[in-house]
Amino acid sequence: MKKNHENFNKQKENIKSLTNFIMIWSPFDEILNPPESAEFSFYDKDYTIIPLDKTLLYNHDLLGLKSLNDKNKLHIYKTNCTHTQHRDPICFPQLYNIFKQYL
């Protein structure tokens, strides 16, 4: 069990060491349910979306996302592409406009 805990802490530290963590999501996602899970939001027991900043995952900084956000290194963007369209040229202009800020 200790080994899993050590791996988790290492993963968290790796995430916290990122220069930027960019999350892209779409309300039109046909793969993820809820689509907001692409930005670490979740359903509650009544199927209401819990935004990232209201989750225990975030508020207890279990993955390091709060630490990144506190340092302005966590970036969340919404597109109007479906999940699979994110790899197609139809979405490239939207993605380019997002990613060019971080290159």
C-alpha positions in Angstrom: 0.0 0.0 0.0 2.8 2.4 0.8 4.1 2.0 -2.7 0.8 3.2 -4.2 0.8 6.2 -1.9 4.4 7.1 -2.9 3.4 6.8 -6.6 0.4 9.1 -6.0 2.6 11.7 -4.3 5.1 11.5 -7.1 2.3 12.0 -9.7 1.0 15.0 -7.7 4.4 16.5 -7.5 4.9 16.0 -11.3 1.6 17.7 -12.0 2.5 20.6 -9.7 5.8 21.0 -11.5 4.2 21.7 -14.9 4.7 25.1 -16.5 1.1 25.0 -17.6 -1.8 22.5 -17.5 -4.2 23.2 -20.3 -7.6 21.5 -20.2 -9.8 21.6 -23.3 -13.4 20.5 -23.1 -16.6 20.8 -25.1 -20.3 20.8 -24.1 -20.8 18.8 -27.3 -18.5 15.9 -26.3 -20.1 12.6 -27.3 -17.6 10.4 -25.5 -17.2 11.8 -21.9 -20.2 11.9 -19.6 -20.6 14.5 -18.3 -18.6 16.5 -20.8 -17.4 18.7 -18.0 -15.4 15.7 -16.6 -12.8 16.8 -19.2 -12.2 19.8 -16.8 -12.4 17.5 -13.7 -16.0 18.4 -12.9 -18.3 15.6 -11.7 -21.9 14.6 -11.2 -23.2 14.6 -7.7 -25.7 12.0 -6.5 -28.5 14.0 -8.2 -26.7 14.3 -11.5 -25.9 18.0 -10.9 -22.5 19.1 -12.2 -20.1 19.9 -9.4 -17.6 22.4 -10.9 -13.9 21.7 -10.4 -13.4 24.4 -7.7 -16.2 22.9 -5.6 -14.8 19.4 -5.6 -12.8 17.7 -2.8 -10.3 16.7 -5.4 -9.5 20.4 -6.0 -10.1 21.9 -2.5 -7.9 19.2 -0.9 -5.4 19.6 -3.7 -5.3 15.9 -4.2 -3.8 16.1 -7.7 -2.1 19.5 -7.4 -4.6 21.3 -9.6 -5.4 23.9 -6.9 -1.6 24.6 -6.5 -1.4 25.1 -10.2 -4.4 27.4 -10.3 -3.0 29.4 -7.4 0.1 30.0 -9.5 -2.0 30.8 -12.7 -0.7 27.7 -14.4 -4.1 25.9 -14.7 -6.0 26.9 -17.8 -9.4 25.6 -18.9 -10.9 26.3 -22.3 -14.2 25.4 -23.9 -14.5 24.7 -27.6 -17.5 24.0 -29.8 -16.0 20.8 -31.3 -17.0 17.3 -30.4 -14.5 15.0 -28.7 -13.4 13.4 -31.9 -13.3 16.7 -33.9 -10.5 17.9 -31.7 -8.1 15.9 -33.8 -9.6 17.1 -37.1 -8.6 20.2 -39.1 -12.1 21.7 -38.5 -11.0 22.4 -34.9 -7.4 23.3 -35.5 -8.1 27.1 -35.6 -9.8 27.0 -32.2 -7.0 24.9 -30.7 -4.3 27.0 -32.3 -5.7 30.1 -30.7 -5.6 28.4 -27.4 -2.2 26.7 -27.6 -0.3 29.6 -29.3 -0.4 31.4 -26.0 1.7 28.7 -24.3 4.3 28.0 -27.0 
